[in-house]
C-alpha cells in the first residue's frame, strides 16, 4: 500500500509520461517478492506433493487454515493485498462418472475411503463428498427451493442475483428472517430434489458418499472402478445377512448428476433456513481431522453449560478425501452458542484436529503462535485486517 501511495504522489508532481512509466516499472519491480523463486512466474502455483500427502494416512491433517508451509500469500488471513493471482491448470476429465454410495455406518464409509479413494496417489477421484442422515433430512426439509432454482438456472448469474436480493431484503430491519421463513414454509410444495431411488437410499441409510471419478487417458477411471466394485462385492458377501448393506447408485443422466451436486451445494443454506423455520439457534464450524481418523468428535460434557448444550441436530458433511468437515449444530434458544462452540473446538483439538480448516480465524479463534508470527511478518504495521487470530488491534501490534 505504501509503494502504491508513493507512486500516486509521484504521479501528481510530474506530468511526464515517460517519468511515470519509469516509476511504475520501478515500483512493480520492487513489489516482486524475492523469496518466491519465481520472478517470471515459472514456479508451480500448486502443491505437487499433495496427492502423496493426502494418501499418507497418518496422524497429521491434510490441510488447515493456520498451516505455515508454502509461500506467504497462502493462508494470509487478509494480511496481504492481492492484486492478481496465478493458477496452475489441469487436464479436464475425458469422461466422468458420479456414484451415490450409501453405507450402514461411518466406519464402512471410512474403510471405503481408505481402500478405494486413497489407495493410490496416481488415481485419486475427482471428488468425494460425504453427508450424514441429519444433513440429508435437513436439506430435504428446507433446501428444496434452492435446489429447484439451481435445477432451473444452474449455479451462475441468476442464482447470484437472487442471493444478493435475499441479502438486501434481510438487511431491512424487521425482515432479517423473512426469506428463510418463507422458504421453510413453502418447501414441501416443491418436488423432491433427488430421484426416487436416491431418496429411498437417503431415508434408509445414515451415511452417504458422492464419489466422482474421471478418466484422464491413463486408465484412472477403470482402476478406481475396479477397486470400488471389489470393495462392494467383499463387503456385501461378508455382511450378506444384514438387512441394509452397501448400496451404490450410478447417476447415469445429466439431470441426476446435476441434482446430486445441487443437493450437496444446498447444505449450508438449508441449515440456516431450517434453524429459522424451526426457531433454533445454529452453530456452524469447519475443521480438519487427522488423515487416519474421521469419526465425529465426541461432545464431552465438562461443565454444566456444556451439559445443557446438547445439539438437537448435528449435521455433518465433508470433503471426505481430505477429512475436512463442515458441521452444523442446532440448539435451543436457551443455549449459549459461543460457549458451545469453544467446547466443540476443544473436542476437535483433543482428537488431533485443527479448527478452522477452510474459513478464517476472524477475531473469535486464537491462531497458533507460528501463524501469528507469520502474519506479523507479512504486515509489520498491523494495517491489514487488525485483530485477527488473537493478535492486537493496535498499530505495530503494541
C-alpha positions as CSV (number, residue, x, y, z in Angstrom):
1,X,0.0,0.0,0.0
2,X,2.8,2.4,0.8
3,X,4.5,1.7,-2.5
4,X,1.3,2.4,-4.4
5,X,0.7,5.6,-2.4
6,X,4.3,6.7,-3.2
7,X,3.6,6.1,-6.9
8,X,0.4,8.1,-6.7
9,X,2.1,11.1,-5.1
10,X,4.9,11.0,-7.7
11,X,2.3,11.0,-10.4
12,X,0.8,14.1,-9.0
13,X,4.0,16.1,-9.1
14,X,5.1,15.0,-12.5
15,X,3.3,15.4,-15.8
16,X,6.0,13.5,-17.7
17,X,4.5,10.3,-19.2
18,X,8.0,8.7,-19.5
19,X,8.8,9.6,-15.9
20,X,5.6,8.0,-14.7
21,X,6.1,4.9,-16.7
22,X,9.6,4.6,-15.3
23,X,8.3,5.0,-11.8
24,X,5.6,2.4,-12.4
25,X,8.1,-0.1,-13.7
26,X,10.4,0.6,-10.7
27,X,7.6,0.0,-8.2
28,X,6.4,-3.1,-9.9
29,X,10.0,-4.5,-9.7
30,X,10.1,-3.6,-6.0
31,X,6.8,-5.5,-5.4
32,X,8.1,-8.8,-6.7
33,X,8.9,-10.9,-3.7
34,X,12.5,-12.2,-3.6
35,X,11.5,-15.4,-1.8
36,X,9.1,-16.8,-4.4
37,X,11.9,-18.2,-6.7
38,X,9.5,-17.2,-9.5
39,X,10.4,-13.8,-10.9
40,X,9.0,-14.8,-14.2
41,X,6.1,-16.9,-13.0
42,X,7.8,-20.2,-13.8
43,X,7.4,-21.9,-10.4
44,X,4.4,-24.1,-9.7
45,X,1.3,-22.5,-8.3
46,X,0.0,-25.6,-6.6
47,X,1.3,-28.3,-4.2
48,X,2.7,-31.1,-6.4
49,X,3.2,-33.2,-3.3
50,X,-0.5,-33.0,-2.2
51,X,-1.6,-36.3,-3.7
52,X,1.1,-38.2,-1.8
53,X,0.4,-36.2,1.3
54,X,-3.4,-36.9,1.3
55,X,-2.8,-40.6,0.7
56,X,-0.4,-40.9,3.7
57,X,-2.9,-41.8,6.4
58,X,-1.0,-40.7,9.5
59,X,-2.0,-38.6,12.5
60,X,-1.5,-35.3,10.7
61,X,-4.2,-33.3,8.9
62,X,-4.2,-32.8,5.1
63,X,-4.8,-29.1,5.1
64,X,-5.9,-26.4,7.5
65,X,-6.1,-22.6,7.8
66,X,-3.1,-22.0,10.1
67,X,-0.7,-24.2,8.1
68,X,2.5,-22.1,7.7
69,X,4.1,-24.2,4.9
70,X,4.3,-22.7,1.5
71,X,4.7,-19.1,0.3
72,X,3.4,-16.3,2.5
73,X,0.5,-15.3,0.3
74,X,-1.1,-18.7,1.1
75,X,-3.4,-18.7,4.1
76,X,-2.6,-15.0,4.7
77,X,-5.8,-14.3,6.5
78,X,-6.3,-10.9,4.9
79,X,-2.8,-9.7,5.8
80,X,-1.8,-9.0,2.2
81,X,-3.5,-7.1,-0.6
82,X,-3.7,-9.4,-3.6
83,X,-3.8,-7.6,-6.9
84,X,-3.5,-10.7,-9.1
85,X,-3.3,-14.4,-8.7
86,X,-1.5,-17.2,-10.6
87,X,-3.0,-20.6,-11.0
88,X,-1.9,-23.9,-12.4
89,X,-4.2,-25.6,-14.8
90,X,-5.0,-29.3,-15.0
91,X,-6.5,-31.5,-17.7
92,X,-10.2,-31.8,-17.9
93,X,-11.5,-35.4,-17.5
94,X,-12.3,-37.0,-20.8
95,X,-15.2,-38.8,-19.2
96,X,-16.7,-38.6,-15.8
97,X,-19.0,-40.8,-13.7
98,X,-20.8,-39.9,-10.4
99,X,-21.8,-42.5,-7.8
100,X,-24.1,-42.1,-4.8
101,X,-22.9,-44.6,-2.2
102,X,-25.0,-45.4,0.9
103,X,-23.3,-47.0,3.9
104,X,-24.6,-48.6,7.0
105,X,-22.0,-46.9,9.3
106,X,-19.4,-44.2,9.2
107,X,-16.8,-46.9,9.8
108,X,-17.8,-48.5,6.5
109,X,-17.5,-45.2,4.7
110,X,-14.1,-44.6,6.2
111,X,-12.9,-48.0,5.1
112,X,-14.1,-47.3,1.6
113,X,-12.3,-44.0,1.7
114,X,-9.0,-45.8,2.6
115,X,-9.3,-48.8,0.3
116,X,-10.9,-47.2,-2.8
117,X,-10.4,-43.4,-2.8
118,X,-6.9,-43.1,-1.3
119,X,-5.4,-46.4,-2.2
120,X,-3.2,-44.8,-4.8
121,X,-1.9,-41.3,-5.3
122,X,-1.8,-42.0,-9.0
123,X,-5.5,-42.3,-9.5
124,X,-7.4,-40.2,-7.0
125,X,-11.1,-39.5,-7.6
126,X,-12.1,-36.1,-8.9
127,X,-14.1,-35.5,-5.7
128,X,-15.5,-37.4,-2.8
129,X,-18.1,-35.7,-0.6
130,X,-19.8,-37.1,2.5
131,X,-23.1,-36.3,4.3
132,X,-24.8,-37.9,7.2
133,X,-28.5,-38.6,7.9
134,X,-29.2,-35.2,9.6
135,X,-27.7,-33.5,6.6
136,X,-29.9,-35.4,4.2
137,X,-33.1,-34.8,6.2
138,X,-32.4,-31.1,6.7
139,X,-31.6,-30.4,3.0
140,X,-34.8,-32.3,2.0
141,X,-36.8,-30.4,4.6
142,X,-35.5,-26.9,4.0
143,X,-33.4,-26.9,0.8
144,X,-35.9,-27.8,-2.0
145,X,-36.5,-24.2,-3.1
146,X,-32.7,-23.6,-3.6
147,X,-32.3,-27.0,-5.4
148,X,-35.2,-26.1,-7.7
149,X,-33.7,-22.8,-8.5
150,X,-30.4,-24.4,-9.3
151,X,-32.1,-27.0,-11.4
152,X,-33.8,-24.3,-13.5
153,X,-30.9,-21.8,-13.8
154,X,-27.7,-23.6,-12.8
155,X,-25.1,-22.2,-10.3
156,X,-24.5,-18.9,-12.1
157,X,-25.5,-15.3,-12.5
158,X,-29.2,-15.9,-11.8
159,X,-28.6,-17.6,-8.5
160,X,-26.1,-14.9,-7.6
161,X,-28.6,-12.2,-8.2
162,X,-31.3,-13.9,-6.3
163,X,-28.9,-14.4,-3.4
164,X,-28.0,-10.8,-3.5
165,X,-31.7,-9.9,-3.4
166,X,-32.1,-12.1,-0.4
167,X,-29.3,-10.4,1.4
168,X,-30.8,-6.9,0.6
169,X,-34.2,-7.9,2.0
170,X,-32.5,-9.3,5.1
171,X,-30.7,-6.0,5.7
172,X,-34.0,-4.3,6.2
173,X,-34.8,-4.0,10.0
174,X,-37.6,-6.4,10.9
175,X,-37.1,-8.6,7.8
176,X,-33.9,-10.4,8.8
177,X,-35.6,-13.8,8.8
178,X,-38.5,-13.4,6.4
179,X,-36.8,-15.1,3.4
180,X,-35.8,-18.2,5.3
181,X,-39.2,-18.4,7.0
182,X,-40.9,-18.2,3.6
183,X,-38.6,-20.9,2.1
184,X,-39.1,-23.2,5.0
185,X,-42.9,-22.7,4.9
186,X,-43.2,-23.5,1.1
187,X,-40.5,-26.1,1.0
188,X,-42.7,-29.2,0.8
189,X,-44.7,-27.7,-2.0
190,X,-41.7,-28.2,-4.2
191,X,-40.7,-31.5,-5.6
192,X,-38.1,-33.7,-4.0
193,X,-34.6,-32.7,-5.2
194,X,-33.3,-36.2,-5.9
195,X,-34.7,-39.2,-7.9
196,X,-36.9,-41.7,-6.1
197,X,-34.1,-44.3,-5.7
198,X,-31.7,-41.9,-4.1
199,X,-34.5,-40.5,-1.8
200,X,-35.2,-44.1,-0.7
201,X,-31.5,-44.7,0.0
202,X,-31.2,-41.4,1.9
203,X,-34.0,-42.4,4.2
204,X,-32.7,-46.0,4.6
205,X,-29.1,-45.3,5.3
206,X,-27.4,-42.9,7.7
207,X,-24.1,-42.2,5.7
208,X,-23.7,-41.2,2.1
209,X,-20.8,-40.6,-0.3
210,X,-20.9,-38.7,-3.6
211,X,-18.0,-40.1,-5.5
212,X,-16.9,-38.7,-8.8
213,X,-14.3,-40.4,-10.9
214,X,-12.8,-39.2,-14.2
215,X,-10.7,-40.7,-17.0
216,X,-7.6,-38.7,-18.0
217,X,-6.3,-41.1,-20.7
218,X,-4.2,-43.2,-18.3
219,X,-6.8,-45.8,-17.0
220,X,-7.6,-43.9,-13.8
221,X,-11.3,-44.3,-14.1
222,X,-11.1,-48.1,-14.6
223,X,-8.7,-48.7,-11.7
224,X,-10.9,-46.7,-9.3
225,X,-14.0,-48.5,-10.6
226,X,-12.3,-51.9,-10.1
227,X,-11.4,-51.1,-6.5
228,X,-15.0,-49.8,-5.9
229,X,-16.6,-53.0,-7.3
230,X,-14.2,-55.2,-5.4
231,X,-15.0,-53.4,-2.1
232,X,-18.7,-53.7,-2.7
233,X,-18.5,-57.4,-3.5
234,X,-16.4,-58.2,-0.5
235,X,-18.4,-56.1,1.9
236,X,-21.8,-57.4,0.8
237,X,-20.5,-61.0,0.9
238,X,-19.2,-60.6,4.4
239,X,-22.4,-58.9,5.6
240,X,-24.9,-60.8,3.5
241,X,-27.3,-61.4,6.4
242,X,-27.7,-57.7,7.2
243,X,-31.0,-56.1,6.1
244,X,-29.2,-52.9,4.8
245,X,-25.9,-53.4,3.0
246,X,-23.7,-51.2,1.0
247,X,-25.6,-49.7,-1.9
248,X,-24.1,-48.0,-5.0
249,X,-26.2,-46.0,-7.4
250,X,-24.6,-44.5,-10.5
251,X,-26.1,-41.3,-11.7
252,X,-26.4,-42.0,-15.4
253,X,-28.2,-38.9,-16.6
254,X,-27.2,-35.3,-16.6
255,X,-30.4,-34.5,-14.7
256,X,-29.4,-36.9,-11.9
257,X,-25.8,-35.7,-11.8
258,X,-26.9,-32.0,-11.5
259,X,-29.5,-32.9,-8.9
260,X,-26.9,-34.6,-6.7
261,X,-24.5,-31.7,-7.0
262,X,-27.2,-29.2,-6.2
263,X,-28.3,-31.2,-3.2
264,X,-24.8,-31.1,-1.8
265,X,-24.4,-27.4,-2.7
266,X,-27.6,-26.6,-0.7
267,X,-26.4,-28.0,2.6
268,X,-25.2,-24.8,4.4
269,X,-28.1,-22.5,3.2
270,X,-30.6,-25.3,4.0
271,X,-29.3,-25.4,7.6
272,X,-29.9,-21.7,8.1
273,X,-33.4,-22.0,6.6
274,X,-34.2,-25.0,8.8
275,X,-33.0,-23.2,12.0
276,X,-35.0,-20.1,11.2
277,X,-38.1,-22.2,10.3
278,X,-37.8,-24.3,13.5
279,X,-36.9,-21.4,15.8
280,X,-33.5,-22.8,16.6
281,X,-30.0,-21.4,17.1
282,X,-27.5,-22.6,14.6
283,X,-23.7,-23.1,15.1
284,X,-21.5,-23.7,12.0
285,X,-17.9,-24.8,12.3
286,X,-15.3,-26.3,9.9
287,X,-12.4,-28.4,11.0
288,X,-9.8,-30.8,9.7
289,X,-9.4,-34.3,11.3
290,X,-6.3,-36.5,11.2
291,X,-6.0,-38.4,7.9
292,X,-6.1,-41.7,9.8
293,X,-9.3,-40.8,11.6
294,X,-12.6,-39.3,10.6
295,X,-15.0,-40.2,13.4
296,X,-17.2,-37.4,14.8
297,X,-15.5,-35.6,17.7
298,X,-17.2,-36.6,21.0
299,X,-19.0,-33.7,22.6
300,X,-17.5,-34.0,26.1
301,X,-19.7,-32.7,28.9
302,X,-17.1,-30.9,31.1
303,X,-19.3,-28.2,32.5
304,X,-22.9,-27.5,33.4
305,X,-23.1,-25.2,30.5
306,X,-21.9,-27.9,28.1
307,X,-24.3,-30.4,29.7
308,X,-27.2,-28.1,28.8
309,X,-25.8,-27.5,25.3
310,X,-26.7,-30.8,23.7
311,X,-27.4,-30.2,20.0
312,X,-30.9,-31.1,18.7
313,X,-29.5,-31.8,15.3
314,X,-25.9,-32.5,14.3
315,X,-25.4,-32.1,10.6
316,X,-22.0,-33.3,9.3
317,X,-20.9,-33.0,5.7
318,X,-17.4,-33.1,4.5
319,X,-14.7,-33.2,1.8
320,X,-14.2,-36.8,2.6
321,X,-10.9,-37.4,0.9
322,X,-9.0,-34.9,2.9
323,X,-11.1,-35.2,6.1
324,X,-12.2,-31.5,6.1
325,X,-15.6,-31.4,7.8
326,X,-18.3,-28.8,7.9
327,X,-20.5,-29.3,10.9
328,X,-23.8,-27.5,11.6
329,X,-25.3,-27.9,15.1
330,X,-28.8,-26.8,16.1
331,X,-29.5,-25.7,19.7
332,X,-32.5,-24.5,21.6
333,X,-32.8,-20.7,22.3
334,X,-31.6,-21.1,25.9
335,X,-28.1,-22.3,25.0
336,X,-25.0,-20.0,25.0
337,X,-23.8,-20.9,21.5
338,X,-20.4,-19.2,21.9
339,X,-19.6,-21.4,24.9
340,X,-20.8,-24.5,23.0
341,X,-18.5,-23.5,20.1
342,X,-15.5,-23.3,22.4
343,X,-16.3,-26.7,23.9
344,X,-16.6,-28.1,20.4
345,X,-13.2,-26.6,19.5
346,X,-11.6,-28.3,22.5
347,X,-13.1,-31.6,21.4
348,X,-11.7,-31.3,17.9
349,X,-8.3,-30.4,19.1
350,X,-8.3,-33.3,21.6
351,X,-8.9,-35.6,18.7
352,X,-5.8,-34.2,16.9
353,X,-7.9,-32.0,14.6
354,X,-7.5,-28.4,13.6
355,X,-10.1,-25.7,13.6
356,X,-10.7,-23.7,11.5
357,X,-9.8,-25.7,8.3
358,X,-11.1,-23.5,5.5
359,X,-12.7,-20.4,6.9
360,X,-10.7,-17.7,8.7
361,X,-9.9,-17.3,12.3
362,X,-11.6,-13.9,12.5
363,X,-11.5,-12.3,15.9
364,X,-13.1,-15.4,17.6
365,X,-10.4,-18.0,17.3
366,X,-6.8,-17.6,18.6
367,X,-4.3,-18.8,15.9
368,X,-1.2,-20.8,16.7
369,X,1.9,-18.8,17.5
370,X,3.7,-19.7,14.3
371,X,0.8,-18.5,12.3
372,X,0.6,-15.2,14.3
373,X,4.3,-14.6,13.7
374,X,3.9,-15.3,10.0
375,X,1.1,-12.7,9.7
376,X,3.2,-10.2,11.6
377,X,6.0,-10.6,9.1
378,X,3.6,-10.0,6.2
379,X,2.1,-6.9,7.8
380,X,4.6,-5.3,10.4
381,X,2.4,-2.2,10.9
382,X,-0.8,-4.2,11.6
383,X,-2.6,-2.2,8.9
384,X,-4.4,-5.1,7.2
385,X,-7.2,-6.9,9.0
386,X,-6.1,-6.0,12.6
387,X,-7.2,-8.1,15.5
388,X,-7.4,-11.5,13.7
389,X,-6.4,-14.7,15.3
390,X,-5.9,-13.2,18.8
391,X,-3.5,-10.5,17.6
392,X,-3.7,-6.9,19.0
393,X,-5.7,-4.3,17.0
394,X,-3.2,-1.5,17.7
395,X,-0.6,-0.3,15.3
396,X,2.6,-2.3,15.2
397,X,0.9,-4.9,17.4
398,X,1.8,-2.8,20.5
